[in-house]
Amino acid sequence: MTIREELENREKITLSPYATLSVNTRGRQREEKQCDIRPVFQRDRDRILHSKSFRRLKDKTQVFLSPEGDHYRTRLTHTLEVSQNARTIAKALKLNEDLVEAIALGHDLGHTPFGHAGERALNEICPLGFEHHEQSLRTVDVLEKDGQGLNLTWEVRDGILNHQTSGNPATLEGKIVRLSDKIAYIHHDMDDAIRAGILTEADVPKSIREVIGYTTGERLDHFIHDVVTTSFEKDDILQSEPVAQAMKELREFMFENVYKNPEAKSEEGKAERLMETLYTYYMNHIDLLPSELLALLNRGEPKERIVCDFVGAMSDRYAIALYDELFIPKSWHL
């Protein structure tokens, strides 16, 4: 018996009857030989962690563009916080922690530079539209490994595609990530907004604080405990009604006071114009795209989608540097 098979047997013995077992995966898009050490979801986690798109998350905006300070979240730290929240919940509920972690680490791989401003710009200018959850799936299916993709399992791919609030993941592990994503960004975006001086703790409505806590740390702890206690030994991932309502009100408060705040979003118009300009430039200079993207074009993929693949994958810093190189006049050099 291989180490992988021993681990698979351990899952059968220790995990909840509602857990997604590695041996019950619906499989990969392309068949391949099993690893003798790692079950399939652990292997998927490792593939995502070692991907180029995962590394680029370190220089992609979460909420605040080019913040002054070292402690503001990026898309990478957001992803790690989602993963930690999700793993805590999964372990407590005896669900598949490897599957949860793989989905969490991969859920935002298709995010654009400059956060939702970049996503909004591409969605408006590209006639095919652009949604980051769909692009995350395209990234792991098609774009990684020079067009070969990562060949992930069906369950991980389903969780990545359906991590949005409107999504409906097929596994409880996917549902954990969907809720953990929301918990993470509500928590850390408020923490960053307080650090930036946009909010104070006293600004949070008292009716919300009385239900879920008086600090960001208390609220994060309350959210996670509530999911665990409400979902325990159930075939669903749930929140209690008071906490779900408080989260809804807190999210609305964040949209009104942070996500639409002119001070926090003062640079977004510039970012959107930069993205639109780069998209238009490469639509007119398609031959300048990397060879692996041109190969997709030659396979019949739409030109508009290929340009979105290129521009949408950039880090903030690379997009700014490329824009500077293409459009900002340089002084003469001797």
C-alpha positions as CSV (number, residue, x, y, z in Angstrom):
1,M,0.0,0.0,0.0
2,T,1.3,3.4,-0.9
3,I,1.5,6.4,1.4
4,R,-1.2,8.1,-0.7
5,E,-3.5,5.1,-0.2
6,E,-2.9,5.2,3.6
7,L,-3.8,8.8,3.7
8,E,-6.9,8.1,1.6
9,N,-7.9,5.4,4.1
10,R,-7.3,7.8,7.0
11,E,-9.8,10.3,5.4
12,K,-12.4,7.5,5.3
13,I,-12.0,6.9,9.0
14,T,-11.6,10.4,10.4
15,L,-13.6,12.8,8.2
16,S,-17.3,13.6,8.4
17,P,-19.7,11.6,6.3
18,Y,-20.4,14.9,4.6
19,A,-16.8,15.5,3.6
20,T,-15.5,15.1,0.0
21,L,-13.1,12.2,0.0
22,S,-10.1,12.3,-2.3
23,V,-10.9,8.8,-3.6
24,N,-14.3,10.0,-4.7
25,T,-13.1,12.8,-7.0
26,R,-14.8,13.2,-10.3
27,G,-11.3,13.3,-11.8
28,R,-9.2,15.6,-13.9
29,Q,-9.8,16.9,-17.4
30,R,-6.9,14.7,-18.6
31,E,-6.1,11.4,-17.0
32,E,-2.7,11.1,-15.4
33,K,-0.8,8.7,-13.1
34,Q,-1.5,9.1,-9.4
35,C,1.1,10.4,-7.0
36,D,2.4,7.7,-4.6
37,I,2.5,10.1,-1.7
38,R,-0.1,12.8,-2.1
39,P,-3.9,12.4,-2.5
40,V,-5.4,14.4,-5.4
41,F,-6.5,17.5,-3.6
42,Q,-3.2,17.9,-1.8
43,R,-1.5,17.6,-5.2
44,D,-3.8,20.3,-6.6
45,R,-2.9,22.6,-3.7
46,D,0.8,22.1,-4.4
47,R,0.3,22.9,-8.1
48,I,-1.5,26.1,-7.4
49,L,1.1,27.2,-4.8
50,H,3.9,26.7,-7.3
51,S,2.2,28.5,-10.2
52,K,3.2,31.8,-11.7
53,S,-0.2,33.3,-11.3
54,F,-0.1,32.6,-7.5
55,R,3.3,34.4,-7.2
56,R,1.9,37.5,-9.0
57,L,-0.8,37.9,-6.4
58,K,1.9,39.5,-4.1
59,D,1.9,42.6,-6.2
60,K,-1.9,42.9,-7.0
61,T,-4.1,45.4,-5.2
62,Q,-6.7,44.2,-2.7
63,V,-8.5,47.5,-1.9
64,F,-6.1,50.3,-1.5
65,L,-4.0,51.3,-4.6
66,S,-0.3,52.0,-3.8
67,P,-0.9,52.5,0.0
68,E,1.6,54.3,2.1
69,G,2.8,51.6,4.5
70,D,3.9,48.0,4.7
71,H,1.0,46.4,6.4
72,Y,-1.9,46.9,4.0
73,R,-3.3,43.7,2.4
74,T,-2.5,42.6,-1.1
75,R,-4.3,40.0,-3.2
76,L,-1.8,37.4,-1.9
77,T,-2.3,38.2,1.8
78,H,-6.1,38.2,1.2
79,T,-5.8,34.8,-0.3
80,L,-3.7,33.5,2.6
81,E,-6.3,34.8,5.1
82,V,-9.1,33.2,3.2
83,S,-7.2,29.9,3.3
84,Q,-6.5,30.2,7.0
85,N,-10.2,30.9,7.9
86,A,-11.4,28.1,5.6
87,R,-8.9,25.6,7.0
88,T,-9.9,26.4,10.6
89,I,-13.6,25.8,9.7
90,A,-12.9,22.7,7.7
91,K,-10.8,21.1,10.4
92,A,-13.4,21.8,13.1
93,L,-16.2,20.3,10.9
94,K,-14.0,17.3,9.9
95,L,-14.2,18.2,6.2
96,N,-11.4,17.9,3.7
97,E,-8.8,20.4,4.6
98,D,-6.7,19.8,1.5
99,L,-9.6,20.5,-0.8
100,V,-10.5,23.6,1.1
101,E,-7.0,24.9,0.9
102,A,-6.6,24.2,-2.8
103,I,-9.8,26.1,-3.6
104,A,-8.9,29.0,-1.3
105,L,-5.4,29.4,-2.8
106,G,-6.7,29.3,-6.3
107,H,-9.9,31.4,-6.0
108,D,-8.4,34.7,-7.0
109,L,-5.7,33.6,-9.5
110,G,-7.6,35.4,-12.3
111,H,-7.8,38.7,-10.6
112,T,-6.6,41.8,-12.5
113,P,-4.1,44.4,-11.4
114,F,-5.6,47.3,-9.4
115,G,-8.3,45.1,-7.8
116,H,-11.9,45.5,-8.9
117,A,-11.1,48.7,-10.8
118,G,-9.0,46.6,-13.2
119,E,-11.7,44.0,-13.5
120,R,-14.4,46.7,-14.1
121,A,-12.3,48.3,-16.8
122,L,-11.8,45.0,-18.8
123,N,-15.4,44.0,-18.3
124,E,-16.5,47.3,-19.8
125,I,-14.1,47.5,-22.7
126,C,-14.0,43.8,-23.8
127,P,-17.1,42.8,-25.8
128,L,-16.8,39.3,-24.3
129,G,-16.9,40.6,-20.8
130,F,-14.5,39.8,-17.9
131,E,-15.3,38.3,-14.5
132,H,-12.4,37.4,-12.3
133,H,-14.0,34.1,-11.0
134,E,-14.3,32.9,-14.6
135,Q,-10.7,34.1,-15.4
136,S,-9.4,32.2,-12.3
137,L,-10.8,29.0,-13.8
138,R,-9.4,29.8,-17.2
139,T,-6.0,30.5,-15.6
140,V,-5.8,27.0,-14.1
141,D,-7.4,25.3,-17.0
142,V,-5.7,27.0,-19.9
143,L,-3.1,29.7,-19.2
144,E,-0.8,28.1,-16.7
145,K,2.2,26.1,-17.8
146,D,2.4,27.9,-21.2
147,G,-1.1,26.9,-22.3
148,Q,-1.2,23.4,-20.8
149,G,-3.0,24.3,-17.6
150,L,-2.7,22.7,-14.2
151,N,-5.1,19.9,-14.9
152,L,-6.8,20.2,-11.5
153,T,-9.6,18.0,-10.2
154,W,-13.3,18.8,-10.9
155,E,-14.0,19.6,-7.2
156,V,-11.2,22.3,-7.0
157,R,-12.2,23.8,-10.3
158,D,-15.9,23.9,-9.2
159,G,-14.9,25.7,-6.0
160,I,-12.8,28.3,-7.8
161,L,-15.6,29.0,-10.3
162,N,-18.3,29.3,-7.6
163,H,-16.5,31.3,-4.9
164,Q,-18.5,34.4,-5.6
165,T,-21.5,35.2,-3.3
166,S,-23.8,34.3,-6.1
167,G,-22.0,30.9,-6.7
168,N,-23.3,27.5,-5.7
169,P,-20.4,25.2,-5.0
170,A,-21.1,21.5,-5.3
171,T,-19.1,20.6,-2.2
172,L,-19.2,21.7,1.4
173,E,-15.5,22.5,1.1
174,G,-16.3,24.9,-1.7
175,K,-19.1,26.5,0.4
176,I,-16.6,27.1,3.2
177,V,-14.3,29.0,0.9
178,R,-17.1,31.1,-0.5
179,L,-18.1,32.2,3.0
180,S,-14.5,32.5,4.2
181,D,-13.7,34.8,1.3
182,K,-16.5,37.2,2.5
183,I,-15.4,36.9,6.1
184,A,-11.8,37.6,5.2
185,Y,-12.3,40.7,3.1
186,I,-14.9,42.3,5.5
187,H,-12.4,41.7,8.4
188,H,-9.2,42.8,6.8
189,D,-10.6,45.6,4.6
190,M,-12.0,47.2,7.8
191,D,-8.7,46.7,9.5
192,D,-6.9,48.5,6.6
193,A,-9.5,51.2,6.5
194,I,-9.0,51.9,10.2
195,R,-5.2,51.9,9.7
196,A,-5.7,54.4,6.8
197,G,-7.8,56.8,9.0
198,I,-10.8,56.3,6.8
199,L,-12.8,54.7,9.6
200,T,-12.6,54.4,13.3
201,E,-14.0,51.6,15.4
202,A,-16.6,54.0,16.7
203,D,-18.0,54.4,13.2
204,V,-19.3,50.8,13.1
205,P,-23.0,50.9,14.0
206,K,-23.6,49.8,17.6
207,S,-26.3,47.4,16.5
208,I,-23.7,45.4,14.6
209,R,-21.0,45.6,17.3
210,E,-23.4,44.3,19.9
211,V,-24.0,41.1,17.9
212,I,-20.5,40.2,16.5
213,G,-18.0,42.2,18.6
214,Y,-16.3,45.5,19.3
215,T,-13.0,45.0,17.4
216,T,-12.0,43.5,14.1
217,G,-10.4,40.6,15.9
218,E,-13.5,39.9,18.0
219,R,-15.7,39.9,14.8
220,L,-13.4,37.5,12.9
221,D,-13.4,35.1,15.9
222,H,-17.2,35.4,16.2
223,F,-17.8,34.7,12.5
224,I,-15.7,31.6,12.5
225,H,-17.1,30.2,15.7
226,D,-20.7,30.8,14.5
227,V,-20.1,29.0,11.2
228,V,-18.6,26.0,13.1
229,T,-21.4,25.7,15.7
230,T,-24.2,26.4,13.3
231,S,-22.9,23.9,10.7
232,F,-21.7,21.1,13.0
233,E,-22.9,17.7,11.9
234,K,-25.1,19.2,9.1
235,D,-24.9,18.7,5.4
236,D,-24.5,22.4,4.7
237,I,-22.4,25.4,5.7
238,L,-24.5,27.9,7.6
239,Q,-24.6,31.0,9.8
240,S,-27.0,31.7,12.6
241,E,-29.7,34.3,11.6
242,P,-28.4,37.1,13.9
243,V,-24.8,36.7,12.6
244,A,-25.8,36.4,9.0
245,Q,-27.9,39.6,9.3
246,A,-25.1,41.4,11.1
247,M,-22.6,40.4,8.4
248,K,-25.0,41.6,5.7
249,E,-25.3,45.0,7.5
250,L,-21.5,45.2,8.0
251,R,-20.9,44.5,4.3
252,E,-23.3,47.2,3.4
253,F,-21.6,49.6,5.8
254,M,-18.2,48.7,4.2
255,F,-19.5,49.4,0.7
256,E,-20.9,52.7,1.7
257,N,-17.9,53.9,3.7
258,V,-14.9,52.2,2.2
259,Y,-15.5,50.5,-1.2
260,K,-17.2,53.7,-2.5
261,N,-15.2,56.1,-0.4
262,P,-13.7,58.9,-2.6
263,E,-10.5,59.0,-0.5
264,A,-9.9,55.2,-0.7
265,K,-10.8,55.1,-4.4
266,S,-9.3,58.4,-5.6
267,E,-6.8,56.6,-7.9
268,E,-9.2,54.1,-9.4
269,G,-10.2,56.2,-12.4
270,K,-6.5,56.4,-13.4
271,A,-6.1,52.7,-13.0
272,E,-9.2,52.0,-15.2
273,R,-7.9,54.3,-17.9
274,L,-4.5,52.6,-17.8
275,M,-6.1,49.2,-18.2
276,E,-8.3,50.4,-21.1
277,T,-5.3,51.9,-22.8
278,L,-3.2,48.8,-22.6
279,Y,-6.1,46.6,-23.8
280,T,-6.6,48.9,-26.8
281,Y,-2.9,49.0,-27.6
282,Y,-2.5,45.2,-27.7
283,M,-5.7,44.8,-29.7
284,N,-4.0,46.9,-32.3
285,H,-0.6,45.2,-31.8
286,I,-1.6,41.6,-31.2
287,D,1.7,40.3,-32.6
288,L,3.6,41.7,-29.6
289,L,1.9,39.2,-27.2
290,P,3.9,36.4,-25.7
291,S,4.3,33.3,-27.9
292,E,2.2,31.1,-25.7
293,L,-0.8,33.5,-26.0
294,L,-0.3,33.7,-29.8
295,A,-0.5,29.9,-29.8
296,L,-3.9,30.1,-28.2
297,L,-4.9,32.6,-30.9
298,N,-3.8,30.2,-33.6
299,R,-6.0,27.5,-31.9
300,G,-9.0,29.7,-32.6
301,E,-9.4,31.6,-29.3
302,P,-10.9,35.1,-29.7
303,K,-8.5,37.9,-30.0
304,E,-10.3,39.9,-27.3
305,R,-10.0,37.1,-24.8
306,I,-6.3,36.6,-25.5
307,V,-5.7,40.3,-24.9
308,C,-7.6,40.1,-21.6
309,D,-5.5,37.1,-20.7
310,F,-2.4,39.2,-21.1
311,V,-3.5,42.5,-19.6
312,G,-5.5,40.9,-16.8
313,A,-2.7,38.7,-15.6
314,M,-0.3,41.6,-15.0
315,S,0.8,42.7,-11.6
316,D,0.2,46.4,-10.6
317,R,3.8,47.2,-10.9
318,Y,4.3,45.5,-14.3
319,A,1.2,47.2,-15.7
320,I,2.4,50.7,-14.6
321,A,5.9,50.0,-15.9
322,L,4.6,48.8,-19.3
323,Y,2.3,51.8,-19.6
324,D,5.2,54.1,-18.8
325,E,7.4,52.4,-21.4
326,L,4.7,52.6,-24.1
327,F,3.1,56.0,-23.5
328,I,5.2,58.3,-21.3
329,P,7.7,60.4,-23.3
330,K,11.4,59.9,-22.3
331,S,14.1,62.5,-22.4
332,W,16.8,62.3,-25.1
333,H,19.9,60.3,-24.0
334,L,23.4,61.1,-25.2
